[in-house]
Amino acid sequence: MIYQLKISPIANTELLDSIVWYNNQKDKLGFEFLHEVENAFELIEKNPLLFAKIYKDFRMILINRFPFEVFYSIEENMILIHHIFHSSRNPKIWKKI
């Protein structure tokens, strides 16, 4: 089955804010972060069932090199990215979805 990946407005904001923050820490580091997030998206698209459900219908993948987690769900032929979340943040926040 072919899945369409959609990023929620919240996840998009989290991604853009993180890119800016990393670029302010070190030149082009934010773009390296984006590359790792895109790699995670590709992996999710290729095999969305690879990652176990961790809460209700939400699944999670860890980002390589960076302390971030991507939370997503599968709805028919769509993968919805709900959050791109720093792992030090309180997990109760994303559970309010």
KOLTI-413207 format. One record per atom (N, C-alpha, C): atom name; x, z, y; residue in three letters; residue number from 0. Coordinates in steps of 0.2 Angstrom, whole numbers, always signed. Layout:
(pt 'CA', (X, Z, Y), 'ALA', NUM);
...
***
This chain:
(pt 'N', (+4, +0, -6), 'MET', 0);
(pt 'CA', (+0, +0, +0), 'MET', 0);
(pt 'C', (+4, +0, +6), 'MET', 0);
(pt 'N', (+2, -4, +11), 'ILE', 1);
(pt 'CA', (+6, -4, +18), 'ILE', 1);
(pt 'C', (+3, +1, +22), 'ILE', 1);
(pt 'N', (+7, +5, +25), 'TYR', 2);
(pt 'CA', (+4, +10, +30), 'TYR', 2);
(pt 'C', (+6, +9, +37), 'TYR', 2);
(pt 'N', (+2, +10, +42), 'GLN', 3);
(pt 'CA', (+3, +9, +49), 'GLN', 3);
(pt 'C', (+5, +16, +51), 'GLN', 3);
(pt 'N', (+11, +17, +55), 'LEU', 4);
(pt 'CA', (+13, +23, +58), 'LEU', 4);
(pt 'C', (+11, +24, +65), 'LEU', 4);
(pt 'N', (+8, +29, +66), 'LYS', 5);
(pt 'CA', (+5, +30, +73), 'LYS', 5);
(pt 'C', (+8, +37, +75), 'LYS', 5);
(pt 'N', (+11, +37, +82), 'ILE', 6);
(pt 'CA', (+13, +43, +84), 'ILE', 6);
(pt 'C', (+8, +46, +89), 'ILE', 6);
(pt 'N', (+7, +53, +88), 'SER', 7);
(pt 'CA', (+2, +56, +93), 'SER', 7);
(pt 'C', (+5, +57, +100), 'SER', 7);
(pt 'N', (+1, +57, +105), 'PRO', 8);
(pt 'CA', (+4, +58, +112), 'PRO', 8);
(pt 'C', (+8, +64, +112), 'PRO', 8);
(pt 'N', (+6, +70, +109), 'ILE', 9);
(pt 'CA', (+10, +76, +109), 'ILE', 9);
(pt 'C', (+17, +75, +106), 'ILE', 9);
(pt 'N', (+17, +71, +100), 'ALA', 10);
(pt 'CA', (+23, +70, +97), 'ALA', 10);
(pt 'C', (+28, +65, +101), 'ALA', 10);
(pt 'N', (+25, +61, +104), 'ASN', 11);
(pt 'CA', (+28, +56, +108), 'ASN', 11);
(pt 'C', (+31, +60, +114), 'ASN', 11);
(pt 'N', (+28, +64, +117), 'THR', 12);
(pt 'CA', (+31, +68, +123), 'THR', 12);
(pt 'C', (+36, +73, +120), 'THR', 12);
(pt 'N', (+35, +76, +114), 'GLU', 13);
(pt 'CA', (+41, +80, +111), 'GLU', 13);
(pt 'C', (+47, +76, +110), 'GLU', 13);
(pt 'N', (+46, +70, +108), 'LEU', 14);
(pt 'CA', (+52, +65, +106), 'LEU', 14);
(pt 'C', (+55, +63, +113), 'LEU', 14);
(pt 'N', (+52, +61, +118), 'LEU', 15);
(pt 'CA', (+55, +59, +124), 'LEU', 15);
(pt 'C', (+58, +65, +128), 'LEU', 15);
(pt 'N', (+55, +71, +128), 'ASP', 16);
(pt 'CA', (+58, +77, +130), 'ASP', 16);
(pt 'C', (+65, +79, +127), 'ASP', 16);
(pt 'N', (+65, +78, +120), 'SER', 17);
(pt 'CA', (+71, +80, +116), 'SER', 17);
(pt 'C', (+76, +75, +118), 'SER', 17);
(pt 'N', (+75, +68, +118), 'ILE', 18);
(pt 'CA', (+80, +63, +120), 'ILE', 18);
(pt 'C', (+83, +65, +127), 'ILE', 18);
(pt 'N', (+79, +66, +132), 'VAL', 19);
(pt 'CA', (+81, +68, +138), 'VAL', 19);
(pt 'C', (+86, +74, +138), 'VAL', 19);
(pt 'N', (+84, +79, +134), 'TRP', 20);
(pt 'CA', (+88, +85, +134), 'TRP', 20);
(pt 'C', (+94, +84, +131), 'TRP', 20);
(pt 'N', (+94, +80, +125), 'TYR', 21);
(pt 'CA', (+101, +79, +122), 'TYR', 21);
(pt 'C', (+105, +74, +126), 'TYR', 21);
(pt 'N', (+102, +70, +130), 'ASN', 22);
(pt 'CA', (+107, +65, +134), 'ASN', 22);
(pt 'C', (+110, +69, +140), 'ASN', 22);
(pt 'N', (+106, +75, +142), 'ASN', 23);
(pt 'CA', (+109, +79, +147), 'ASN', 23);
(pt 'C', (+115, +83, +144), 'ASN', 23);
(pt 'N', (+115, +85, +138), 'GLN', 24);
(pt 'CA', (+120, +89, +135), 'GLN', 24);
(pt 'C', (+126, +85, +134), 'GLN', 24);
(pt 'N', (+125, +78, +132), 'LYS', 25);
(pt 'CA', (+131, +74, +130), 'LYS', 25);
(pt 'C', (+129, +67, +131), 'LYS', 25);
(pt 'N', (+133, +63, +134), 'ASP', 26);
(pt 'CA', (+131, +56, +135), 'ASP', 26);
(pt 'C', (+129, +52, +128), 'ASP', 26);
(pt 'N', (+123, +49, +128), 'LYS', 27);
(pt 'CA', (+121, +45, +122), 'LYS', 27);
(pt 'C', (+119, +50, +116), 'LYS', 27);
(pt 'N', (+119, +56, +117), 'LEU', 28);
(pt 'CA', (+117, +60, +111), 'LEU', 28);
(pt 'C', (+110, +60, +110), 'LEU', 28);
(pt 'N', (+106, +59, +115), 'GLY', 29);
(pt 'CA', (+99, +58, +114), 'GLY', 29);
(pt 'C', (+97, +52, +110), 'GLY', 29);
(pt 'N', (+101, +47, +111), 'PHE', 30);
(pt 'CA', (+100, +40, +108), 'PHE', 30);
(pt 'C', (+102, +41, +100), 'PHE', 30);
(pt 'N', (+107, +45, +99), 'GLU', 31);
(pt 'CA', (+108, +47, +92), 'GLU', 31);
(pt 'C', (+103, +51, +89), 'GLU', 31);
(pt 'N', (+100, +55, +93), 'PHE', 32);
(pt 'CA', (+94, +59, +90), 'PHE', 32);
(pt 'C', (+88, +54, +89), 'PHE', 32);
(pt 'N', (+87, +49, +93), 'LEU', 33);
(pt 'CA', (+81, +45, +92), 'LEU', 33);
(pt 'C', (+83, +40, +86), 'LEU', 33);
(pt 'N', (+89, +38, +85), 'HIS', 34);
(pt 'CA', (+91, +35, +79), 'HIS', 34);
(pt 'C', (+89, +38, +72), 'HIS', 34);
(pt 'N', (+91, +45, +72), 'GLU', 35);
(pt 'CA', (+89, +49, +66), 'GLU', 35);
(pt 'C', (+82, +50, +66), 'GLU', 35);
(pt 'N', (+78, +50, +71), 'VAL', 36);
(pt 'CA', (+71, +51, +70), 'VAL', 36);
(pt 'C', (+68, +44, +68), 'VAL', 36);
(pt 'N', (+70, +39, +70), 'GLU', 37);
(pt 'CA', (+68, +32, +68), 'GLU', 37);
(pt 'C', (+70, +31, +60), 'GLU', 37);
(pt 'N', (+75, +34, +58), 'ASN', 38);
(pt 'CA', (+77, +34, +51), 'ASN', 38);
(pt 'C', (+72, +38, +47), 'ASN', 38);
(pt 'N', (+70, +43, +50), 'ALA', 39);
(pt 'CA', (+65, +48, +46), 'ALA', 39);
(pt 'C', (+58, +44, +46), 'ALA', 39);
(pt 'N', (+56, +41, +51), 'PHE', 40);
(pt 'CA', (+50, +37, +52), 'PHE', 40);
(pt 'C', (+50, +31, +46), 'PHE', 40);
(pt 'N', (+56, +28, +46), 'GLU', 41);
(pt 'CA', (+56, +22, +41), 'GLU', 41);
(pt 'C', (+56, +25, +34), 'GLU', 41);
(pt 'N', (+59, +31, +32), 'LEU', 42);
(pt 'CA', (+58, +34, +26), 'LEU', 42);
(pt 'C', (+51, +36, +24), 'LEU', 42);
(pt 'N', (+47, +39, +29), 'ILE', 43);
(pt 'CA', (+40, +41, +28), 'ILE', 43);
(pt 'C', (+36, +34, +27), 'ILE', 43);
(pt 'N', (+37, +29, +31), 'GLU', 44);
(pt 'CA', (+34, +23, +30), 'GLU', 44);
(pt 'C', (+34, +20, +23), 'GLU', 44);
(pt 'N', (+41, +20, +20), 'LYS', 45);
(pt 'CA', (+42, +17, +14), 'LYS', 45);
(pt 'C', (+39, +21, +8), 'LYS', 45);
(pt 'N', (+39, +28, +9), 'ASN', 46);
(pt 'CA', (+36, +32, +4), 'ASN', 46);
(pt 'C', (+33, +38, +7), 'ASN', 46);
(pt 'N', (+27, +38, +10), 'PRO', 47);
(pt 'CA', (+24, +44, +13), 'PRO', 47);
(pt 'C', (+22, +50, +9), 'PRO', 47);
(pt 'N', (+22, +48, +2), 'LEU', 48);
(pt 'CA', (+20, +54, -2), 'LEU', 48);
(pt 'C', (+26, +57, -5), 'LEU', 48);
(pt 'N', (+32, +55, -3), 'LEU', 49);
(pt 'CA', (+38, +58, -5), 'LEU', 49);
(pt 'C', (+39, +66, -3), 'LEU', 49);
(pt 'N', (+36, +67, +2), 'PHE', 50);
(pt 'CA', (+37, +74, +5), 'PHE', 50);
(pt 'C', (+30, +78, +3), 'PHE', 50);
(pt 'N', (+31, +84, +1), 'ALA', 51);
(pt 'CA', (+26, +88, -1), 'ALA', 51);
(pt 'C', (+21, +91, +5), 'ALA', 51);
(pt 'N', (+15, +92, +3), 'LYS', 52);
(pt 'CA', (+11, +95, +8), 'LYS', 52);
(pt 'C', (+13, +102, +9), 'LYS', 52);
(pt 'N', (+14, +104, +16), 'ILE', 53);
(pt 'CA', (+16, +111, +17), 'ILE', 53);
(pt 'C', (+11, +116, +20), 'ILE', 53);
(pt 'N', (+6, +112, +23), 'TYR', 54);
(pt 'CA', (+0, +116, +26), 'TYR', 54);
(pt 'C', (-6, +111, +26), 'TYR', 54);
(pt 'N', (-11, +113, +23), 'LYS', 55);
(pt 'CA', (-17, +109, +23), 'LYS', 55);
(pt 'C', (-15, +102, +21), 'LYS', 55);
(pt 'N', (-16, +97, +25), 'ASP', 56);
(pt 'CA', (-14, +90, +23), 'ASP', 56);
(pt 'C', (-8, +88, +27), 'ASP', 56);
(pt 'N', (-4, +92, +29), 'PHE', 57);
(pt 'CA', (+2, +91, +33), 'PHE', 57);
(pt 'C', (+8, +91, +29), 'PHE', 57);
(pt 'N', (+12, +86, +30), 'ARG', 58);
(pt 'CA', (+19, +85, +27), 'ARG', 58);
(pt 'C', (+24, +86, +32), 'ARG', 58);
(pt 'N', (+30, +87, +29), 'MET', 59);
(pt 'CA', (+36, +88, +34), 'MET', 59);
(pt 'C', (+42, +85, +31), 'MET', 59);
(pt 'N', (+46, +82, +36), 'ILE', 60);
(pt 'CA', (+53, +79, +34), 'ILE', 60);
(pt 'C', (+58, +82, +39), 'ILE', 60);
(pt 'N', (+63, +84, +37), 'LEU', 61);
(pt 'CA', (+69, +86, +41), 'LEU', 61);
(pt 'C', (+73, +80, +44), 'LEU', 61);
(pt 'N', (+75, +81, +50), 'ILE', 62);
(pt 'CA', (+79, +76, +54), 'ILE', 62);
(pt 'C', (+86, +77, +52), 'ILE', 62);
(pt 'N', (+90, +72, +50), 'ASN', 63);
(pt 'CA', (+97, +73, +49), 'ASN', 63);
(pt 'C', (+101, +74, +55), 'ASN', 63);
(pt 'N', (+106, +79, +55), 'ARG', 64);
(pt 'CA', (+110, +80, +60), 'ARG', 64);
(pt 'C', (+107, +85, +66), 'ARG', 64);
(pt 'N', (+101, +85, +66), 'PHE', 65);
(pt 'CA', (+97, +89, +72), 'PHE', 65);
(pt 'C', (+92, +94, +69), 'PHE', 65);
(pt 'N', (+91, +99, +72), 'PRO', 66);
(pt 'CA', (+87, +104, +69), 'PRO', 66);
(pt 'C', (+80, +103, +71), 'PRO', 66);
(pt 'N', (+77, +97, +69), 'PHE', 67);
(pt 'CA', (+70, +95, +70), 'PHE', 67);
(pt 'C', (+67, +94, +64), 'PHE', 67);
(pt 'N', (+60, +94, +64), 'GLU', 68);
(pt 'CA', (+56, +93, +59), 'GLU', 68);
(pt 'C', (+50, +88, +61), 'GLU', 68);
(pt 'N', (+48, +83, +57), 'VAL', 69);
(pt 'CA', (+43, +79, +59), 'VAL', 69);
(pt 'C', (+37, +81, +54), 'VAL', 69);
(pt 'N', (+31, +82, +58), 'PHE', 70);
(pt 'CA', (+25, +84, +54), 'PHE', 70);
(pt 'C', (+20, +78, +54), 'PHE', 70);
(pt 'N', (+18, +76, +48), 'TYR', 71);
(pt 'CA', (+13, +70, +48), 'TYR', 71);
(pt 'C', (+8, +71, +43), 'TYR', 71);
(pt 'N', (+3, +67, +43), 'SER', 72);
(pt 'CA', (-2, +67, +38), 'SER', 72);
(pt 'C', (-4, +60, +37), 'SER', 72);
(pt 'N', (-7, +59, +31), 'ILE', 73);
(pt 'CA', (-9, +52, +29), 'ILE', 73);
(pt 'C', (-16, +52, +29), 'ILE', 73);
(pt 'N', (-19, +47, +32), 'GLU', 74);
(pt 'CA', (-26, +46, +33), 'GLU', 74);
(pt 'C', (-28, +38, +31), 'GLU', 74);
(pt 'N', (-30, +37, +25), 'GLU', 75);
(pt 'CA', (-31, +31, +23), 'GLU', 75);
(pt 'C', (-25, +27, +23), 'GLU', 75);
(pt 'N', (-25, +21, +27), 'ASN', 76);
(pt 'CA', (-18, +17, +27), 'ASN', 76);
(pt 'C', (-14, +19, +33), 'ASN', 76);
(pt 'N', (-15, +24, +36), 'MET', 77);
(pt 'CA', (-12, +26, +42), 'MET', 77);
(pt 'C', (-8, +33, +41), 'MET', 77);
(pt 'N', (-2, +33, +44), 'ILE', 78);
(pt 'CA', (+3, +39, +44), 'ILE', 78);
(pt 'C', (+2, +41, +51), 'ILE', 78);
(pt 'N', (+0, +47, +52), 'LEU', 79);
(pt 'CA', (+0, +50, +59), 'LEU', 79);
(pt 'C', (+5, +55, +60), 'LEU', 79);
(pt 'N', (+10, +54, +65), 'ILE', 80);
(pt 'CA', (+15, +59, +67), 'ILE', 80);
(pt 'C', (+12, +64, +72), 'ILE', 80);
(pt 'N', (+11, +70, +70), 'HIS', 81);
(pt 'CA', (+8, +75, +74), 'HIS', 81);
(pt 'C', (+13, +78, +79), 'HIS', 81);
(pt 'N', (+19, +80, +76), 'HIS', 82);
(pt 'CA', (+24, +84, +80), 'HIS', 82);
(pt 'C', (+31, +82, +78), 'HIS', 82);
(pt 'N', (+35, +82, +83), 'ILE', 83);
(pt 'CA', (+42, +82, +81), 'ILE', 83);
(pt 'C', (+45, +88, +84), 'ILE', 83);
(pt 'N', (+46, +93, +80), 'PHE', 84);
(pt 'CA', (+46, +100, +82), 'PHE', 84);
(pt 'C', (+53, +103, +81), 'PHE', 84);
(pt 'N', (+56, +106, +86), 'HIS', 85);
(pt 'CA', (+62, +110, +85), 'HIS', 85);
(pt 'C', (+61, +116, +80), 'HIS', 85);
(pt 'N', (+66, +116, +75), 'SER', 86);
(pt 'CA', (+65, +121, +69), 'SER', 86);
(pt 'C', (+65, +128, +72), 'SER', 86);
(pt 'N', (+68, +130, +78), 'SER', 87);
(pt 'CA', (+68, +137, +80), 'SER', 87);
(pt 'C', (+61, +139, +83), 'SER', 87);
(pt 'N', (+57, +134, +84), 'ARG', 88);
(pt 'CA', (+50, +136, +88), 'ARG', 88);
(pt 'C', (+46, +139, +83), 'ARG', 88);
(pt 'N', (+41, +143, +85), 'ASN', 89);
(pt 'CA', (+36, +147, +81), 'ASN', 89);
(pt 'C', (+32, +142, +77), 'ASN', 89);
(pt 'N', (+32, +142, +71), 'PRO', 90);
(pt 'CA', (+28, +137, +67), 'PRO', 90);
(pt 'C', (+20, +138, +68), 'PRO', 90);
(pt 'N', (+18, +144, +71), 'LYS', 91);
(pt 'CA', (+11, +144, +72), 'LYS', 91);
(pt 'C', (+8, +139, +77), 'LYS', 91);
(pt 'N', (+13, +137, +81), 'ILE', 92);
(pt 'CA', (+11, +132, +87), 'ILE', 92);
(pt 'C', (+8, +126, +84), 'ILE', 92);
(pt 'N', (+12, +123, +79), 'TRP', 93);
(pt 'CA', (+10, +116, +76), 'TRP', 93);
(pt 'C', (+4, +117, +71), 'TRP', 93);
(pt 'N', (+3, +123, +69), 'LYS', 94);
(pt 'CA', (-3, +124, +64), 'LYS', 94);
(pt 'C', (-9, +124, +68), 'LYS', 94);
(pt 'N', (-9, +124, +75), 'LYS', 95);
(pt 'CA', (-15, +124, +79), 'LYS', 95);
(pt 'C', (-18, +117, +79), 'LYS', 95);
(pt 'N', (-15, +113, +76), 'ILE', 96);
(pt 'CA', (-18, +106, +76), 'ILE', 96);
(pt 'C', (-25, +105, +74), 'ILE', 96);
***
